[in-house]
Amino acid sequence: MLQKTEGIVLNRIKYNDKSIICTILTKDFGKLTFMIYISNSKASKTKVSLLQPLYILNIELNYKESSNFQKMKEFSLKIPFKSIPFSHIKKTTSLFLSEFINKTLKEDDKDIELYLFLSNTINVLDETAESIANFHVVMLFKMLIYLGIHPENTYSESKKIFDFHAGKFIVGRPLHTDFADEIQSEFFYKLFNIEIEDSHKLVVGKSLRSNTIELLIDYCNIHLDKPGKIKSLDILRQIYS
């Protein structure tokens, strides 16, 4: 039966000369993998160009719960972006975020609240004219809420070390090595009190920002056993270096 939904493009790879495999986080069915057939027509190539990281689409599909590949009947842009396609920094940030989301979320794991958070956040990224240097850091931190592993804010004068296993700030250093030092922990504390729209107000050096995004990925690997290594992180480092 033909159904309508919307979705966020996470990944696409060429399967052969006539088809591509595209992973999309849909609002109503969770993360799905589509086999999309393409022709040599100009219209077909134009449509395929819409399958870019974090593009938000209107989708018509024949959803089959047991199928490894879903069939998409039709798709179109839900929201025409104003700045992401024209900004190298925003496109690279989108590539990183889409890879993180794709590697972190399970197939068919429907979560409408997470979807709405991501679609709203993507719109903020497109709309903002402010610096987005801290955007991905704040977004990943806020996303931990929807992943069910958001840390506790126990920061105080005596609790200045963030323990990754405990998921909170503690007194002194733990016996294991999975923790943030005082400087990193203080920045973690600041992330509790900042909204994504205000990420440009954070004052942080390049090195601390880079270390923090790695720590957030490590935190997810500890508690979720994913996303593993994010390949596009190196590209992200280069544009903010």
N, C-alpha and C positions, 0 to 999 in steps of 0.2 A: 504494500500500500504506500502510495506517495505521501511523504510527510515534509513539512517545512520547519526549518530551524535557522539558527545563525551560528557562525563559528569563527574561531581565530586560527589563522594558518600558523602552524608550528614548524613544518619541515616539508621539503619536497625533494625527491631524487628521480633521476631519469631511469626508467626501467628498460625501455628500448626506444627505437625511433618513433614509435606510434603511441607510447603511453608513459605516464609518470605515476609515481606513488606519492601521495600527499597525506600528511598527518595533520588533522584539524581537531582542535578542541571545540566541540559543539555545546551549545547551551543545554540542550535537552537529552543528549545521549552520551556526554562525556567525550573522551578522546577517541577518535575513530581514524582508521586508515582507509583511504580511498584509492582505487585504481582509476585513473582518469585517462581516457583515450583522446588523442589529439590528431588532427588532420593537418594538411598543408595549407589550409585556407587561412587568409588573413584574420578572419573573425576568430578562428580557433586559437591562433597564436596570441591574439590580443587578450583572450580570456585567460590563457595560461599565465600571462604576465601578471595577473591579479593574485597569483599564488605566491605571495611574498611574505616574509616573516612578520607576524602580528597584524596582517591585513584582516579586517573583519568583513565577513561575507554573509549574504543571504543564501541559503542552501535549500534545494529540493532533493530529496533522496528517497530511495527505497531501502529502509533500514531493516536489516536482518540480524538479529541478536547473535546468532551462531557463526556469522560469516567473518572471515579474516579481513576481507576487503569489501567495503561498502560501495554501492553504486550511486553516483551523483548524477541526477538528471539535469540539473541546472544550478548555476551559481552566479552571483553578481555582487558588486561592492555594496555593503550596507552603509558604510561611512567613507566617503572620499576624503583621504587625508589631505591636510593643508601643508604640512612641513616634512613629515617623515620621508617621503620619497625624494625629497630635494636636499636633504641634509645628510652628509656622510656620517657625522657623529650619531645622529638619531637612527640611521639605518644600521650602523654597527651595534648600537645599543639594543636595537630590536632583534638583531641576529643573536646576540648573547642571551637576551631574555627568552626568546623563543626556544633556544637550545636547552636552557635551564628548565623551562616549563615542560618541554617534551620529554626530557630525561627523568623528570621528577614525578610526573603524574602517571597513573596506571591507565591501561586501555579500558574503555567503557566505564570508567569511574566517574559517574555523574555527580556534579556538585554545582548547583546553580549559583549559590552564593560566591563560590570561588570564581566562576565564570564572570559574574557581574563585577566582582572586584577587578579582575584582569581587564575586561573590556573598558571599564571606567578609567583605569590607570593608563591604558594605552591611549585613550582620548586625551588625558592630561599630558602625556608625553608629546602628542601631536600639537596640542594647543599652546603649550608653554613657549614663551619667548625668552625665558630666563635660562641660565646655565643648567645643563642636565648632568654635570659631572658627578653628582651624588645620587642621581635619580635611581639607577639600578641598585645601589646599596640599600636605599630606603625601601624600594619596592620589594626586594627579596626579604628584608626584615619583616615587613608588613604581611607578606605572603605566608610566613611561618604560622600565622594565626589560622589560616585556612588549611594548612597542612597538618594541623593538630600538634605542632611541636613548638609553639611560641614560648619563649623563656619567661621566667618570673622576674619581675623588677624588684629585686631585694637590695639594690645598691644603697650603700650608706658609708659613713666615715670608716667603719670597721670592715665592711664587706666591699672590697674594691677589686676583687679578682673574679672574672666570669668563668665558671666551671662548665665546660661543654657537656659533660655527662649528667651533671645535676640540673643543668638548664637554668642556673641562677647564679647570682653573685655570692661569694663566700668569703670567710675570713682566712687570709693566708693562701698559700699555694697548695693545690692538691698533690697527691703522690704521683698521679699520672701526668702526662705531658699535654693533654687536650684542654688547654685553658688559654685565656687571653691575659696579657700582662696589664698593668694598671692603666697605661695610656690607651691601649686598645679597649679595655673594659669601660673606661670613661666614655669613649666614643659610642660603644654599645649602649650605654645608659642614655645617651643623647637621642638615640634612635627610637626609644620608647616615647619620646615627647615631641616628635616632629611628624608632620603630615607630609604625604608625598608631594602635595602642591607647594610645600615650603622647603623642599630638599635643597634648593639653591641658597638657603640661608645658613646652612651648615658650613662652618669654617673648618676645613680639614686639609692636611697636606696630601700630596699624591701618593706617597709611600704608605701612609696610614689608610687611605681609601683603598688602595690595592690590597693591602694585608687584610682589611676587614671583609672584602668580598670573598677572599679565599677562606677566611674563617667561617663565614656564613655557609659556604659550600661544604666545608668540613663538618660543620654542625649538622647539616642535612644528611651527610653521609653517615654520621654517627647514629642519628636517630631514625633514619629511613632506609639506610643502606643504598642510597642514591642521592644525587644524580651521577656520581662518579666524576670523571674528568670532563670539564667543559672546554672543548677545543677552541671555541671563539673567544675565550678569556684572554688569550695572548693578543688577539687583534684589538680587543677592548683596551688592554694595557697600552698599546702603541698609540692610540688616538688620545689618551689622557696623559701620556708621558711628556 
